[in-house]
């Protein structure tokens, strides 16, 4: 099945994420040296069909393009030449690094491992891609707190952790 690829482009390294075949969730894929990115994507495209690239676009808090925009624009030109038939969508990447750090903390990643910027790049790419998929799917997912079993409730899981 076709996949969507999320890209968190950086001058030195780039985080990548891929959708699952049903396009429900995004998974962190890899962090690649930016100089080798197009080769990596071409190799990936030989194994999987890429339907669309979703590229994080750097924007300032006021909505204006950020300083890193020039680098991303140059990359977009190369990407479009390498994959002329594959559409590219730009997705606002504000706060993705902050969200990536929070996801690592929430996931229980050790502080030493959270300092690895390659992990942040991969997770940021997944956040960019997931944001695009959520926005375009029209589906919203919400959990009714009353439907969560008591054994999994936040209050109960905190109590268990404290008793250890």
N, C-alpha and C positions, 0 to 999 in steps of 0.2 A: 504494500500500500504506500501511497505517497506520504511524505513527511514534510513538516514545516521545520525550518532550521532557524533558531534564534542566534543572533550574533551580538556580542558585546565587544566591539572593536576597540583596540588600544594600539598605541604606537609600537609597543614592544611585544605584547601578547594579546590574544583574543580569546574570550570565553565563548564556547559553543554549547547549544542545547538543541534537543530534537523533540518533536512531538511523538506521542505514541501513535500507532496506526489509526486509531479512532479519533485522534486529535482531542482528547479529553484533558491530558496533562502533559506538561513539559518536563523533561529530565535533563539535568546537567550532563553534557556529553564529554567535553574535552577542553583543555586550554592549550592553544597552539601558538607557537611563535608567529607573530604577524607576517613575517617575511615568507613563511611557509604555508600561509592560510589558504591561498587559492589551490595549491597542490593538494592540500588535505581535503578541501571540499570536492575537488575533481575525483579524488580517490573514493571519497564517501559516496559520491553520485554514481559511481560504478556499481555499488552494492545496493543502494537505496535510491528511490525516485524522490527528488526534491521538488515539491510543488511550489514552495515560496520561501524566500529569505525574509526574516523579520529582523531588522537591524536597529539596535538602540541608537537613538539620535540625541546627542548632547544638547541640552537646553538649560538656560539659566532659570532661576526661580521666577523671574518676571516674564518668562516665555520666549525671550530672545535667544538666538543660537549662541552656544558657548564657544570658548576659544578652541576646544577640541574639534569643533565642527569641520575645520579645514582638513584635518586628518581623515575624518569619517567620509567627507565628500570625495577625497582622492581615492579612498578605498572603494566607495560606491561605484566610481567610474571603472575601476579594474574589475570589480565583481560583475557589473553589467556586461562588460566585454567578454568575460570568461563564461558567463551563463546568460546569453542574450535572450533565451526563451523563458527564463525563470523570473517571475515577478519579484520585485523587492518592495517591501513595506517598511517605512520608518516608524519607529515607536519611541515615544518619549522615555528617556532612561533616567529621569530625575529620581533620586533616592534609591536606585536599585542596589548600590553598594551598601547602603545602610540596611536595607531590607535583607540583603544577602548575609550580612553579619548577624542580624537578628535571627535569621533562619538557622544559622550555624549554632548559635547559642541555644535556641529552642530545641534543636536536634541533638543537643548534648555534646557537640564537638568540643574537644579540649582547647584551651586558650592557645597552646603552642600550635595546634593545627589551624586555628582561625587566623593566625598571622600569615599563612601561606596565601599570597595574593592570587595565585592560580586558582585556588578554590573559590575565592570571591568572584573572580571573572566568570567561572563556569556557572555558579549559582546565579549571578546577575543575568547571564544570558537566559537561564531558565525562567527567571522572573520576567524579563522582557517578553519572552515568547508566551508565557502563561497569560500575561496581561493582554497581549494581542488576541489569544484564543478566547479568553473570557469575554473580551469586548465584542468580538465578532460572532460568537456562537449564539448569543441571545439567551443562553441558559444562565440561570443564577442558582447557586447552591447555598443553602442555608440549613443549619442544623437547629432544630427546635431543642432548647435546653432540657425540656421535659422528656424528650425521647432518648436522652443519654442514660444508659444504665448506671445505677448508683455506684457500681464497682469502678466505672471509668470517670466518674465526676471529678472535677478539679479538686474539690474539697477532700474527697476520699483518697485520691492519689497523693496529695500533699501529706496527708496524715500517714500513709504507708511509708513515704520516703523519710519522714521525720522519725519513725519508729525503728529505722534500721540502725 
